[in-house]
Amino acid sequence: SQKIEQNSEALNIQEGKTATLTCNYTNYSPAYLQWYRQDPGRGPVFLLLIRENEKEKRKERLKVTFDTTLKQSLFHITASQPADSATYLCALPTGANNLFFGTGTRLTVIP
Amino acid sequence: DGGITQSPKYLFRKEGQNVTLSCEQNLNHDAMYWYRQDPGQGLRLIYYSQIVNDFQKGDIAEGYSVSREKKESFPLTVTSAQKNPTAFYLCASSLDRGSQPQHFGDGTRLSIL
């Protein structure tokens, strides 16, 4: 069955540094991967989608890479700010064309 | 503004009682979904609907039921058969299934009295 591992449950980083979150997957070759942000007590918010033929995608201070050989996606936030503190989820399509979500990485940006 | 509205924000259920969680969207999306989120676990799919009057079981449908009589509405009933209903329930919608991003409501937290 599919499995997603997000690098750690929690990541603390100093303000202004680049945060790098990892999403590893097994037993699957997804056509795309999505990243979401979730704040406490709120629903996830879509951030970026990257397709298997795209190596990198950028949106403002966000950058996502997708390495289908390593079966890994990296999610970078440059010049991190305390407002970036949240849980970040990666999601992959399932065989039934739904999304399978990872457990998330809780990012804390320390002022 | 378009979006998804879930109500209530908090809900309490007595043993043996059925409760219904509301989900309404005004995004004109065809597809709708219900997820359950427990601490330390990813979102798990309960039911999904591609179109009005059609819905399919997800990975953990036992003890739950849904209906899709209108495009905008996808209510979830947590029945007494669901033995561990305490969780955070999230409703989502997307333009269609596949790679389209999912838009989420702000959830309903269900607890057992």
Interface residues (C-beta under 8 A of the other chain):
Chain A: I4 E9 A31 Y32 Q34 G41 R42 G43 P44 V45 F46 L49 R51 L89 P93 N97 N98 L99 F100 F101 G102 T103 G104
Chain B: I4 Q6 Y33 Y35 G40 Q41 G42 L43 L45 Y48 G58 L90 A92 R97 G98 S99 P101 Q102 H103 F104 G105 D106 G107 R109
